[in-house]
Amino acid sequence: MINVDYAVAPQHPFPAPPRQAYEVVRWVAEHGAEEGWDGERLTVGGQSAGGGLAAAVARQALEEGGPSIALQVLHYPPLDLATNARDKRAAIAKPMLRPWMADVFDTSYVPDVHRRADRLVSPAHPSDTADLKGIAAALLITAEYDLLRAEGERYAERLRQAGALVEHHDVAGFDHGYDGLDDAEAREVYGLIARHLREATGGRLT
């Protein structure tokens, strides 16, 4: 059983969340044998803020030399908090995520604006130029009308250059959070995710 004393925001702002997420994944990898799972067959993933955390876990695993992650699934994640939301552009006039919302989220997550360029929250910002060769293979999903689409595309290109991008799938005609509104499209995209997970784990999901 995992017994984690979670560092809850706002008392524990960034970098506590991505560091803690990484420690949980490392614990899972190290205790598989005694707990009854395969700690060598790991994947990480999440949507929106969870996707950002998954990207941060994969980055830390690269920098710390493990654990080995078979696949990171980044589902319309925020990947550039260093760029002001008012400087981001969506393909439609009124996307679901408005700049004022991003202001609230970013301020809550990383109150110190000087830390928003950190590679654990802004790997898609031009200031992060580290070599990502060896980072976990990635499935990155963006949505055509999402305010976060451009940063997702930039990070997909970084992953492609590092040889880590398995697929970048853009959900045409939809916005951030589409999977909570359109069941048919959600089933299709989650089917895609499931296929990639099966392939990454050798056809076995536990």
C-alpha positions as CSV (number, residue, x, y, z in Angstrom):
1,M,0.0,0.0,0.0
2,I,1.3,3.5,-0.9
3,N,1.2,5.8,2.1
4,V,1.9,9.3,0.8
5,D,1.7,12.5,2.8
6,Y,0.5,14.7,0.0
7,A,1.8,18.2,-0.2
8,V,-1.4,20.2,-0.8
9,A,-1.5,23.6,-2.5
10,P,-1.4,26.5,-1.9
11,Q,0.7,25.7,1.2
12,H,3.1,23.7,-1.0
13,P,3.3,25.4,-4.5
14,F,5.6,24.5,-7.3
15,P,7.9,22.6,-7.5
16,A,6.2,20.3,-4.9
17,P,3.6,18.8,-7.2
18,P,5.9,17.5,-10.0
19,R,8.5,16.4,-7.5
20,Q,5.9,14.5,-5.5
21,A,4.4,12.9,-8.7
22,Y,7.9,11.8,-9.7
23,E,8.5,10.3,-6.2
24,V,5.3,8.3,-6.4
25,V,6.2,6.9,-9.8
26,R,9.7,6.0,-8.5
27,W,8.1,4.3,-5.5
28,V,5.8,2.3,-7.8
29,A,8.8,1.2,-9.9
30,E,10.9,0.1,-6.9
31,H,8.2,-1.8,-5.0
32,G,6.5,-3.7,-7.7
33,A,7.9,-7.1,-6.7
34,E,6.7,-6.9,-3.1
35,E,3.3,-5.3,-3.9
36,G,2.3,-7.6,-6.8
37,W,2.8,-5.6,-10.0
38,D,5.4,-5.2,-12.7
39,G,7.4,-2.2,-11.7
40,E,9.4,-2.4,-15.0
41,R,6.3,-1.8,-17.2
42,L,5.3,1.8,-16.3
43,T,3.4,4.4,-18.2
44,V,2.4,7.9,-17.1
45,G,-0.2,10.2,-18.4
46,G,-2.9,12.8,-17.8
47,Q,-5.1,15.4,-19.4
48,S,-4.8,19.1,-19.0
49,A,-2.9,19.9,-15.8
50,G,-2.4,16.1,-15.3
51,G,-0.7,16.0,-18.7
52,G,1.7,18.7,-17.6
53,L,2.5,16.7,-14.5
54,A,3.1,13.6,-16.6
55,A,5.5,15.5,-18.8
56,A,7.3,16.7,-15.7
57,V,7.6,13.1,-14.4
58,A,9.1,11.9,-17.7
59,R,11.6,14.8,-17.6
60,Q,12.7,14.0,-14.1
61,A,13.0,10.3,-15.0
62,L,15.3,11.4,-17.8
63,E,17.4,13.6,-15.6
64,E,17.6,11.2,-12.6
65,G,18.4,8.1,-14.7
66,G,15.0,6.4,-14.1
67,P,12.7,4.8,-13.6
68,S,12.1,3.5,-17.1
69,I,8.8,4.8,-18.5
70,A,7.4,2.9,-21.5
71,L,5.1,5.8,-22.6
72,Q,4.0,9.2,-21.5
73,V,0.5,10.2,-22.6
74,L,0.1,14.0,-22.7
75,H,-3.6,14.9,-23.4
76,Y,-4.0,18.6,-24.2
77,P,-1.4,19.6,-21.5
78,P,-0.3,23.1,-20.5
79,L,3.4,23.2,-21.4
80,D,4.3,26.9,-21.4
81,L,3.4,28.9,-18.3
82,A,6.2,31.4,-19.0
83,T,4.3,32.9,-21.9
84,N,1.5,35.2,-20.8
85,A,-1.9,33.7,-21.6
86,R,-2.9,36.9,-23.3
87,D,-0.1,36.4,-25.8
88,K,-1.5,32.9,-26.8
89,R,-3.8,32.6,-29.7
90,A,-6.6,30.0,-30.4
91,A,-8.1,29.2,-33.7
92,I,-11.5,30.5,-32.6
93,A,-12.5,33.8,-31.0
94,K,-13.8,32.4,-27.7
95,P,-12.0,29.2,-26.8
96,M,-13.0,27.3,-23.6
97,L,-9.8,28.4,-21.8
98,R,-9.8,32.2,-21.6
99,P,-6.7,34.2,-20.6
100,W,-8.2,35.1,-17.2
101,M,-8.7,31.5,-16.4
102,A,-5.0,30.7,-17.2
103,D,-4.0,33.6,-15.0
104,V,-5.9,32.0,-12.1
105,F,-4.5,28.6,-12.7
106,D,-0.9,29.7,-13.3
107,T,-0.9,32.0,-10.2
108,S,-2.3,29.2,-8.1
109,Y,0.2,26.6,-9.4
110,V,3.4,28.7,-9.7
111,P,2.9,32.0,-7.7
112,D,6.4,33.1,-8.4
113,V,6.4,34.4,-12.0
114,H,10.2,34.0,-12.2
115,R,9.8,30.2,-11.8
116,R,7.3,29.8,-14.6
117,A,10.1,29.2,-17.2
118,D,11.2,26.1,-15.2
119,R,11.5,23.0,-17.5
120,L,9.0,21.1,-15.2
121,V,6.2,23.5,-16.1
122,S,7.3,25.1,-19.4
123,P,9.2,22.5,-21.5
124,A,7.6,24.1,-24.6
125,H,9.0,27.5,-23.9
126,P,12.0,28.6,-26.1
127,S,14.2,29.1,-23.1
128,D,14.3,25.3,-22.5
129,T,16.9,24.1,-24.9
130,A,18.1,20.9,-23.1
131,D,18.7,17.8,-25.1
132,L,15.7,15.4,-24.5
133,K,17.3,12.4,-26.2
134,G,16.4,9.4,-24.1
135,I,13.2,10.8,-22.6
136,A,10.2,8.4,-22.5
137,A,8.3,7.8,-25.7
138,A,5.3,10.1,-26.0
139,L,1.8,10.3,-27.3
140,L,0.8,13.9,-27.4
141,I,-2.8,15.0,-28.1
142,T,-3.9,18.5,-28.8
143,A,-7.3,20.0,-29.8
144,E,-7.7,22.2,-32.8
145,Y,-9.4,25.1,-31.0
146,D,-7.5,24.9,-27.7
147,L,-5.7,27.9,-26.4
148,L,-2.9,25.4,-25.5
149,R,-2.6,23.9,-28.9
150,A,0.5,25.8,-30.1
151,E,2.6,24.9,-27.1
152,G,1.5,21.3,-27.5
153,E,2.7,21.4,-31.1
154,R,6.0,23.0,-30.1
155,Y,6.6,20.3,-27.6
156,A,5.7,17.6,-30.0
157,E,8.3,18.9,-32.3
158,R,10.9,18.8,-29.5
159,L,10.0,15.3,-28.8
160,R,10.2,14.4,-32.5
161,Q,13.7,15.8,-32.7
162,A,14.7,13.8,-29.7
163,G,13.3,10.6,-31.3
164,A,10.7,10.2,-28.6
165,L,7.4,11.2,-30.4
166,V,5.3,8.1,-31.1
167,E,2.4,10.2,-32.4
168,H,1.0,13.7,-32.2
169,H,-2.7,13.5,-32.6
170,D,-4.7,16.8,-33.2
171,V,-8.4,16.5,-32.4
172,A,-9.9,18.4,-35.3
173,G,-12.9,20.7,-34.7
174,F,-12.7,20.4,-30.9
175,D,-11.6,22.5,-27.9
176,H,-10.0,21.9,-24.5
177,G,-12.1,19.5,-22.5
178,Y,-13.9,18.1,-25.5
179,D,-13.8,14.6,-24.0
180,G,-16.2,15.7,-21.3
181,L,-18.7,17.0,-23.8
182,D,-18.6,14.7,-26.8
183,D,-18.8,11.0,-26.0
184,A,-18.2,9.7,-29.5
185,E,-15.0,11.7,-30.0
186,A,-13.9,10.8,-26.5
187,R,-14.3,7.1,-27.2
188,E,-12.3,7.4,-30.4
189,V,-9.4,9.3,-28.8
190,Y,-9.3,7.1,-25.7
191,G,-9.3,4.1,-28.0
192,L,-6.2,5.6,-29.6
193,I,-4.6,6.0,-26.2
194,A,-5.4,2.4,-25.3
195,R,-3.8,1.1,-28.5
196,H,-0.6,3.0,-27.8
197,L,-0.6,1.8,-24.2
198,R,-0.9,-1.8,-25.3
199,E,1.9,-1.4,-27.8
200,A,4.1,0.3,-25.3
201,T,3.6,-2.4,-22.6
202,G,3.9,-5.4,-24.9
203,G,0.2,-5.9,-25.4
204,R,-0.5,-6.4,-21.6
205,L,-2.3,-3.8,-19.5
206,T,-2.6,-4.3,-15.7
